[in-house]
Amino acid sequence: MPNDKERTTPVLRGFAAMDPERRREIARKGGGSVPKEKRSFSRNPDLAAEAGRKGGQNVAPEDRSFSRNHTLAASAGRKGGETSHGTSKKISP
């Protein structure tokens, strides 16, 4: 058996080693095995907010697109508000 330095192609493991049709079958299931009401973020918005805050803190300030582009941030917030509140009213920046 060749050692790591002699190997020319990587050894496929996990999903990469599966037949493509089997991967698609698994991917189609998505999060379907967990009912929506049992997903922690759907039950606890404070938990979701905290997770988002932690994620944002792990990105360097210069890499945060919203911190560099206020218009983009305002647009995203407006779009999220319209989606979550079911309004379709367009508000110009």
FENUR-V211317 format. One record per residue. N is the residue number from 0. RES is the residue in three letters. NEAR is the number of other ideal C-beta (glycine too) atoms within 10 Angstrom. Layout:
n & res & near
N & RES & NEAR
N & RES & NEAR
This chain:
n & res & near
0 & MET & 4
1 & PRO & 7
2 & ASN & 6
3 & ASP & 6
4 & LYS & 5
5 & GLU & 7
6 & ARG & 10
7 & THR & 5
8 & THR & 5
9 & PRO & 7
10 & VAL & 8
11 & LEU & 9
12 & ARG & 8
13 & GLY & 7
14 & PHE & 11
15 & ALA & 9
16 & ALA & 10
17 & MET & 14
18 & ASP & 8
19 & PRO & 8
20 & GLU & 8
21 & ARG & 11
22 & ARG & 14
23 & ARG & 10
24 & GLU & 11
25 & ILE & 11
26 & ALA & 9
27 & ARG & 8
28 & LYS & 8
29 & GLY & 8
30 & GLY & 8
31 & GLY & 7
32 & SER & 7
33 & VAL & 11
34 & PRO & 9
35 & LYS & 8
36 & GLU & 7
37 & LYS & 9
38 & ARG & 12
39 & SER & 10
40 & PHE & 12
41 & SER & 13
42 & ARG & 11
43 & ASN & 12
44 & PRO & 9
45 & ASP & 8
46 & LEU & 12
47 & ALA & 14
48 & ALA & 11
49 & GLU & 11
50 & ALA & 13
51 & GLY & 11
52 & ARG & 10
53 & LYS & 9
54 & GLY & 9
55 & GLY & 12
56 & GLN & 9
57 & ASN & 7
58 & VAL & 11
59 & ALA & 7
60 & PRO & 9
61 & GLU & 7
62 & ASP & 8
63 & ARG & 13
64 & SER & 10
65 & PHE & 14
66 & SER & 14
67 & ARG & 11
68 & ASN & 12
69 & HIS & 10
70 & THR & 9
71 & LEU & 12
72 & ALA & 14
73 & ALA & 13
74 & SER & 14
75 & ALA & 13
76 & GLY & 11
77 & ARG & 16
78 & LYS & 10
79 & GLY & 10
80 & GLY & 11
81 & GLU & 14
82 & THR & 10
83 & SER & 8
84 & HIS & 8
85 & GLY & 6
86 & THR & 11
87 & SER & 6
88 & LYS & 7
89 & LYS & 7
90 & ILE & 10
91 & SER & 4
92 & PRO & 7
